[in-house]
């Protein structure tokens, strides 16, 4: 099945992507989803990283989903967000030693074999998809299976990360998926003792790329200890402390995505 299908009870789908792993894409996806739910939207979050699912740990939920009468997976709910991940179906320590067709099949099941909107009378306003790094099978499967309203590219300002981020940007443009914007993650670190700001992974290059490629720049997310700790503990900072400075950044970016999408 290579025809795009509209997901039942899902109004819009937005992919959060990066060219390279380790740039904080999943942290961004999780906190954007929660920040949108904080605004009163009906939000879903799909972990499309079959090889390295992080949603169970970061959202603090990890149990096997129940099935509807017609055998569809019922998303788990955490912090007001309907969540699905291959990590709910396999043990955390178990590697997915799968070839491409198996990855494609698993992602199709998570997309079309799920009762999205089950927990919301009016369905989902938006489904956020946390993509795996790169431009591989999962990306092609997603754009072939469903209509994407847009994609967001997350990167640090390191040259090595930006090289791959540009490939992700070009891939989505080639398949006619609108680019909703670029996010610079780990932009700066402010010393908690002296307040000095250090650009550990560089600063400003993602914004420069946004201007170069004529796409929106959504904002900068600094290195933040509470952000990292909350993710490891399964309590997203946007849920744990929605009024914190870092949470307000995610909320502001989420507002841009809602308006732009």
N, C-alpha and C positions, 0 to 999 in steps of 0.2 A: 504494500500500500504506500504509494508515493504522492497521493493527492492530499493537499492541505484540508484539514477538517476543523470546523469550529468546535472547541471544547464546550460541551453542554454545561450551562450555568456559569460560564466564565466570560466576562465582558471584555477584558483586555489581558494581554500577555506581554511581559517585559523580561528580556534576558539580561542578566548581569554577567559580564564576561571579562576575561583578561587573556592576554597572549601568554603570559608566563605565570607559573604557580608561585605562591608565597608572597603575593603582593596585597593580600587582605581582601580578596574578592568575596569570599564567603562571609567574612565579618561584615562587609558592606551590604551584601544581600540580606542577611539576617536583620541587621539594624534598620535598613530601609523598610523592610516588610513590617517590622514591629512599629516603626514610626508612623507608617501609613495607617496601621490598625489603630494606633493612638488617636488618629484624626477621625476615627469613626468609620473608616472604609472596611469592607469585607475583603480580607486579604488571604491569599494562598501562597505557600512557599514550596517550590519543588526543587529538591536537590538532584540535579541531573549529573552529578559527578559519580559515576558508577564505580570507578576504581578507588576513589578517595572521598567517600561521603562524610561530611562534617556536620550536617544539620542535627543529627541526634545529639551530639555532644554540645553544640552551641545553643540549641534550644531546650536542652534538658529533658528531652523525651526520647525514649527508646523502648518501644514495645511493638509487638506485631499488630498491625491494623486489623480490625474486624471487617467483615464483608457485608454488603447489602444483600437483599434477597436475590438480586440479579448478579451476584458474585463480583461486585465492584469494590475496590479498596476504599475504606472510609478513612480519610485523612485524620491524623491526630491533631489535637488543638493545644497550642502553647502560646500564652500571652496574646490571645485573641486571634492567632494566625493558624490557618489550616495547613498542616505540614505533611509532606510525603518524601520518603527517601528510601533508596535501596538498603540503607543502613538499618531500617526498621525490620527488614526481612532476613538479614544475615548477621552473624555475630560481629561485633566491632573489630575483633582481632583477626577475622577471617579474610584473606585477600581474595579479590575477584580476579581469578586467572582466566579471563574470558577473551575470546576473539571478537572482532568487530560485529559480526551478526548477532552475537549474544547481547552485546551492549545495546545495539539497536532495538532488539526485542524487549529488553528490560525497560528502556526509556519509553517505548511505545505503550507498554503496560502501565507505567506510571502516569502517562498522559491520558490515554483513552480508557484504561481499565480502572480509573479512579472516580469516585463520586464527588467530584469537585463541587463545592457549594452545598454539600450535605448539611453542614451546620448553620447555613444561612438561608432564610426563607427566599431572599431575592438573589441568591447565587453570589459569586465572587465579583467584586468590582475589578480586581486585578490579581493576576497570578504572577508572582516573581519567580523566575527560574534562575537558580544558581548553577551556572555552566561550569564544566571542567576547564582547566587551562587549555590553550591551544586552539586548533581549528580542525578537529577530527570528526570521528563518526557521530558523536553525540550532537555536534553542531549541525551537521548535515541532516541528521534524522529530525531534529527539532524544526528546522526551517522547511523540511519537506512535509512534516506531519501537521503542523498548525500554523495559523497566521500570526506572526509576531507583530505587535504594535510598535516595537522598537527595541533597541539594545543600548546598554550602558557599558562603556569600557572603563575598567579600573586599572590603574598602573601607578607605580612609583616614578620618580623623575630620573631614575638610573637609565643610562643609555641601553643597557642590556635588557631591561624590562620594556622600554619604549619601542625597541625594534620589533618585539613580538606583539606588543599592543597595536602597532600600526598594521600588522598582518591581520589581527582580529578585526580591526576597523574596516580594512579592505574587503575581508571575507563577507561581512554583513552587508556592505554596500554592493558587492557583486551580486548578492542574492536579493537585492532590493528591500532589505530591512532598514528602516529609518534609524539613524544614530541619534538617540535622545541626548547623549552628551558623554563627556569624559570626566572622570574623577581622579584627582591626585591623592593617593593614599600615602600614609607615613610621610607627610610633607615636611613636618618639622618636629623636633623634640625640645620641649622647654624644661630645663632643669628645675626640679621641685624645690631645690635649696636656694639657688641664686636667680632663677628666672631666665637665664641665658638660653636663647633659642639656637639649636644646632640643626643644620640640614643634613642629617646622616645619610639619607638616600637621595640627596639633591632636592632642588626646589624650583618650581616654575616651569619646568620643561613640558609637563602635561598641558598646562594652560597654553603654552606656546604652540604645541601640536594642535590643540583645538582651534586656535586661530589660523594655523597653517592649513588645516584641512576643512575649515569653515563649518565646524560643528560646535554645539554649545559646550561651554565649560561649566560643570555643575558645582564644583567646589573642591576645597582641600580638607582632608581629614588628617589631623596630626597624630603622631605616636603618643599613645596615652596608656598608662599602666592600668587604670581602672577598666578601660576598654578591653584590654587583653585578658585581665583577670575575670571579668564578667563573662566573656566568651568561653573561657576554660571551665567556668563553674556552671555553664548552662543557663545563665541569667543575663540576657542581652542588656547592655547599658541603657538602651532606649526604654526598656521595661523597668529595670532596677532603679534608674534615676532619670526620668524623662525630662527633667528641667536642668540637667547638667549642661555645661557648655558643649561637650562633645555630642550629646543627644540633640541639642538644638541645631547643630550642623546637619545631622542626618535628617531632622525634621524639615529643615530648609531645603535640602536636596530633594527630599520626597515631595515637597510641594511643587518644586520645579518639574519633577517627573510627571506628577498628576496633571499639571497644567499643560506641559509639553506633549504628553501622551494622548 
